Structure formats: C-alpha cells, structure tokens
C-alpha cells in the first residue's frame, strides 16, 4: 500500500501523481484542496475506486464507477442532500410474484423478504418490474422481522390482474 501525504495552504490546491501498483505500473492522479473552513476536497482521476476513511470513527465512504457506498460504524448514520434526514442504512429485498386476479374493490397481499428489517423501520419505496393496470395500487401494510407485507388493492369496479413480475421493497432504518 502506498501512503501519500498532501498539505495545502488555505487557498492552494496540491496534486500529485503516484504509483499505486509496482507490478502493473498503474498510476492515479490525486488532488487535495481546501474548499472552505473545515472543508476539504479530494479527487482521483483514474477509473478506480476512491475510498475515504475516518480513522476516528471507522467510517468508510467509497466511490466507484458513479456509485457511492457508505459504511458507518457504531452509531454512524447516512444523510443525503443539504438537509437530508440521517438514517443508519437502506435495506432492499425482492420477490417473484405470480399473476393473480384482484376482484373489483378487493385486495390481496404478498410478502417480500428484506433481511434485517424490523418493526418500526420505514418502507422507502415499492417497485414492480411489470406495468400495473390502471386501478391497481401497491401499498406496504407493515414490517415484521425480515418481512414486508404488501397489499395489492383494486380501486376499480372491475376485476384486474396483477401481472407476473418482481416486486422490490426498500426499507430505511433510522
């Protein structure tokens, strides 16, 4: 592992090119700049993963190919946006659903396994891989340990069919 220390004055940007892997000769451009009081910017201009690690709390922030992952440790939380609410993690699960007829004004349910979800968590979204007929509404009814129950309601006066598809449920833990 290569360790590089960059220091910048209040209004300066420092950059360095350094060798990451002696065997392949792979290099990366790393820049460091002061972006305000107690705010710094770090950038890497290779196609590789950029990880930012906080050794005080053990938190990890990782950027790779347009994706961003966070790994807060202990009581750490995630927040997105300028005034985003802090949450511990986003969980997700999917289930294959067979076609089912839903009577006029009626409903049916199915469940989706969302590992580590518990009562009190918040369902952040429900998606379905096939187009739903107008009048069918998906709604989360509740969360038990590791399972989200989803209702399929028909709000029309005629029977409708939920097509075969894959349901996805995202759950936030605060």
C-alpha positions as CSV (number, residue, x, y, z in Angstrom):
1,X,0.0,0.0,0.0
2,X,1.2,3.5,-0.9
3,X,0.7,6.3,1.6
4,X,0.9,9.8,0.3
5,X,0.6,13.0,2.5
6,X,-0.5,16.2,0.8
7,X,-0.6,19.5,2.5
8,X,-2.2,22.7,1.2
9,X,-2.3,26.2,2.4
10,X,-5.6,28.0,2.9
11,X,-6.1,28.9,-0.7
12,X,-3.9,26.4,-2.5
13,X,-4.5,23.2,-4.3
14,X,-1.9,20.4,-4.2
15,X,-1.8,17.5,-6.6
16,X,0.4,14.5,-7.0
17,X,0.8,11.6,-9.4
18,X,1.9,8.5,-7.7
19,X,2.4,4.8,-8.4
20,X,-0.3,2.5,-6.9
21,X,0.9,-0.9,-8.1
22,X,4.6,-1.6,-8.9
23,X,3.7,-4.8,-10.8
24,X,1.4,-3.1,-13.3
25,X,2.8,0.4,-13.2
26,X,-0.8,1.7,-12.6
27,X,-0.9,5.3,-11.6
28,X,-3.5,7.7,-10.3
29,X,-3.8,11.5,-10.0
30,X,-4.8,12.6,-6.6
31,X,-5.8,16.2,-5.7
32,X,-6.4,17.9,-2.4
33,X,-7.9,21.3,-1.9
34,X,-9.3,23.5,0.8
35,X,-12.9,24.3,0.0
36,X,-13.7,26.4,3.0
37,X,-13.5,26.4,6.7
38,X,-13.0,22.8,7.9
39,X,-14.0,21.5,4.4
40,X,-11.6,19.7,2.0
41,X,-12.0,18.1,-1.4
42,X,-10.2,15.0,-2.5
43,X,-10.3,13.7,-6.1
44,X,-8.9,10.9,-8.0
45,X,-8.7,10.9,-11.8
46,X,-8.4,7.2,-12.6
47,X,-11.2,4.7,-13.2
48,X,-10.5,3.1,-9.8
49,X,-12.3,3.2,-6.5
50,X,-11.8,6.2,-4.2
51,X,-12.3,5.4,-0.5
52,X,-12.3,7.9,2.2
53,X,-11.7,6.5,5.7
54,X,-12.2,8.2,9.0
55,X,-9.9,6.6,11.4
56,X,-11.5,8.3,14.4
57,X,-14.9,6.6,14.0
58,X,-14.1,3.9,11.4
59,X,-16.5,5.2,8.8
60,X,-15.9,4.4,5.1
61,X,-17.2,6.4,2.1
62,X,-16.5,4.7,-1.3
63,X,-16.9,6.0,-4.8
64,X,-16.7,3.6,-7.8
65,X,-18.0,4.0,-11.4
66,X,-20.7,6.5,-10.5
67,X,-21.8,4.6,-7.4
68,X,-21.4,5.8,-3.8
69,X,-21.4,3.5,-0.8
70,X,-21.2,4.4,2.9
71,X,-20.3,2.1,5.7
72,X,-21.0,3.9,9.0
73,X,-19.7,2.1,12.1
74,X,-21.2,2.1,15.5
75,X,-23.8,4.9,15.8
76,X,-22.9,6.4,12.5
77,X,-25.6,7.5,10.1
78,X,-26.1,8.4,6.4
79,X,-27.7,11.6,5.1
80,X,-28.2,12.8,1.6
81,X,-28.9,16.3,0.4
82,X,-28.2,19.6,2.2
83,X,-31.0,19.0,4.8
84,X,-31.3,15.2,4.5
85,X,-32.6,13.2,7.4
86,X,-29.9,10.9,8.9
87,X,-30.5,7.2,8.6
88,X,-28.5,4.1,9.5
89,X,-28.9,2.1,6.4
90,X,-31.1,1.3,3.4
91,X,-32.2,-2.3,3.0
92,X,-33.7,-3.9,0.0
93,X,-35.4,-7.1,-1.0
94,X,-37.1,-8.7,-4.0
95,X,-39.8,-11.3,-4.5
96,X,-41.1,-13.1,-7.7
97,X,-44.8,-12.7,-7.9
98,X,-47.1,-14.9,-10.0
99,X,-50.1,-13.4,-11.9
100,X,-53.2,-13.0,-9.7
101,X,-56.7,-11.7,-10.3
102,X,-57.8,-9.0,-7.9
103,X,-61.6,-8.6,-7.6
104,X,-63.4,-5.3,-8.1
105,X,-62.9,-3.2,-4.9
106,X,-60.9,-6.0,-3.4
107,X,-57.3,-6.7,-2.4
108,X,-54.7,-9.4,-2.0
109,X,-51.3,-9.5,-0.3
110,X,-47.8,-10.8,-0.8
111,X,-44.6,-10.7,1.2
112,X,-41.1,-9.6,0.4
113,X,-38.1,-10.7,2.4
114,X,-36.0,-7.8,3.5
115,X,-33.1,-9.1,5.6
116,X,-32.6,-7.2,8.9
117,X,-35.8,-5.1,8.5
118,X,-37.7,-4.8,11.8
119,X,-41.0,-3.3,13.0
120,X,-40.6,0.5,13.2
121,X,-38.4,0.8,10.1
122,X,-39.8,2.9,7.2
123,X,-40.7,1.5,3.8
124,X,-39.0,3.9,1.5
125,X,-40.4,2.6,-1.8
126,X,-42.1,-0.3,-3.6
127,X,-41.4,-1.1,-7.2
128,X,-42.7,-3.6,-9.7
129,X,-41.0,-4.9,-12.8
130,X,-44.2,-5.1,-14.9
131,X,-46.6,-2.3,-15.7
132,X,-49.6,-2.3,-13.4
133,X,-53.1,-1.9,-14.8
134,X,-54.7,1.5,-14.0
135,X,-56.6,1.0,-10.7
136,X,-54.1,-1.4,-9.0
137,X,-52.3,0.2,-6.1
138,X,-49.3,-1.3,-4.2
139,X,-49.1,-0.3,-0.5
140,X,-46.9,-1.5,2.4
141,X,-49.0,-2.8,5.2
142,X,-46.3,-3.4,7.8
143,X,-42.9,-4.9,8.6
144,X,-42.3,-7.9,10.8
145,X,-38.7,-9.2,11.4
146,X,-37.2,-9.6,7.9
147,X,-40.6,-9.5,6.0
148,X,-42.6,-6.6,4.5
149,X,-46.3,-7.3,3.7
150,X,-47.5,-5.6,0.6
151,X,-51.2,-5.0,-0.3
152,X,-52.4,-5.0,-3.9
153,X,-55.7,-3.0,-3.9
154,X,-58.1,-2.8,-6.9
155,X,-59.8,0.6,-6.7
156,X,-62.0,0.0,-9.8
157,X,-65.4,-1.6,-10.3
158,X,-64.0,-4.5,-12.5
159,X,-61.6,-7.3,-11.7
160,X,-58.0,-6.6,-12.6
161,X,-55.0,-8.9,-13.0
162,X,-51.6,-8.2,-11.3
163,X,-49.1,-9.4,-14.0
164,X,-46.3,-11.8,-13.2
165,X,-43.3,-9.8,-12.1
166,X,-40.7,-9.0,-9.5
167,X,-41.5,-6.7,-6.5
168,X,-38.8,-4.7,-4.9
169,X,-39.1,-3.1,-1.5
170,X,-36.6,-0.6,0.0
171,X,-36.6,-0.1,3.8
172,X,-34.8,2.7,5.7
173,X,-33.5,2.2,9.3
174,X,-33.3,5.3,11.4
